[in-house]
Amino acid sequence: MVEGVRVRVVRYGERAVYDWDELISLLSRNFVCHVGFVDGGRPYVIPMLYVSDGQYVYMHGSPESRLIRILGSGELVVIVVTEVHGVVLSSRLCGNSLNYESAVMYGRGSFIQDREEKLRVFRMMIDRLVPVV
């Protein structure tokens, strides 16, 4: 569960938004995140599919995978979601940029033990990836 703002944007800080509803909106429009963690003193970042119910971010993976084991152990991880809106091109090399929204979330994971809860989250993920029209 997201606990609150831990880090604030310094450069172009006026562009940053710390609104919970904006975070939930960004999470609901996307389904790929990057998860960062440290294992054996080395940092790793792995892309994952996710779904959010507005309170938690859920990821699906094999309990035998290193990332899922680390998430389930309660170790501190970082989750980043980025939504690119456009590429800004300039005649000057240093003027090129991106228009984007992103969220950086810190937290500790856990396994879902309850079978009904697992089914609920699995259905949410399938509905997000393959919406029924």
Secondary structure, 3 states (H helix, E strand, C coil): CCCCCCCCCCCCHHHCCCCHHHHHHHHHHCCEEEEEEEECCEEEEEEEEEEECCCCEEECCCCCCHHHHHHHHCCEEEEEEEEEEEEECCCCHHHCEEEEEEEEEEEECCCCCCHHHHHHHHHHHHHHHCCCC
